[in-house]
Amino acid sequence: MVRELYDREMRRGARADEPGVRVERVGAVVRHTGGREDWNGVLWSDLDEATADAVIAEQIRHFGDAGCDFEWKLYAHDRPRDLGARLRAAGFVPEPEETLMVADVADVPTAVEPPRGIRLLPVTDAAGVERMVDVHERAFGDDGTALRHLLLARLAEQPDTVVAVVAMDGDRPVSAARMELPPGASFAGLWGGGTVPEWRGRGVYRALVAYRARVAADRGYRYLQVDASDQSRPILRRLGFVPLTTTTPYLYRA
């Protein structure tokens, strides 16, 4: 079953995917721990009604001692059934629910051209990273500092584990996305697909998915996975992605 494979490889068997971070397997939890500018969080847990509250409190202490905000990435099939309510009671704040969608790389259309006037530019240096940050801040309306930190570190130290691309309208970046390529895994992850408002609904996002699918196929990955928002889910369905489960980020501020 694909969901079981995903849990085994990408959650229980997760590997550190950023320079300077570590994946720790502590009891019934797998967590991703780095510095204050890194993504910190719980990737997987196997809890029950008797153990959940104590384990939640231990994670709060762990990340709190480092002064780090962190995320508990809760999937709909995680146990116990009331884990979300327990996280809220402990001070976590849920963000909007997303849908984990997966497609076989061989089934994703790759002969997709960007709309007229748009060219796709690979991100390989600091200038490209700034273009991505610019798109991120205009498309999502939030700060791009963490994205900048992540991409600069990955391109400098682990360039084979990330692919990033910007869609350009002349000299102006209008859409951007990246793909995570965990070594030895079956799944390549699509992340950060964002388009500025004036270019939405014109096929740019579809072209970025096709671009990354071509790279994933060339690198030998079997599946593409994405945490899809309400906006991207219909597009991904048309491209052959199917839902596996839902996931909700629960955030805790240090």
Secondary structure, 3 states (H helix, E strand, C coil): CHHHHHHHHHHHCCCCCCCCCEEEEECCEEEEECCCCCCCEEEEECCCCCCHHHHHHHHHHHHHHCCCCEEEEEECCCCCCCHHHHHHHCCCEECCCEEEEEEEHHHCCCCCCCCCCEEEEECCCHHHHHHHHHHHHHHHCCCCHHHHHHHHHHHHHCHHHEEEEEEEECCEEEEEEEEECCCCCCEEEEEEEEECHHHCCCCHHHHHHHHHHHHHHHCCCCEEEEEECCCCHHHHHHCCCEEEEEEEEEEECC
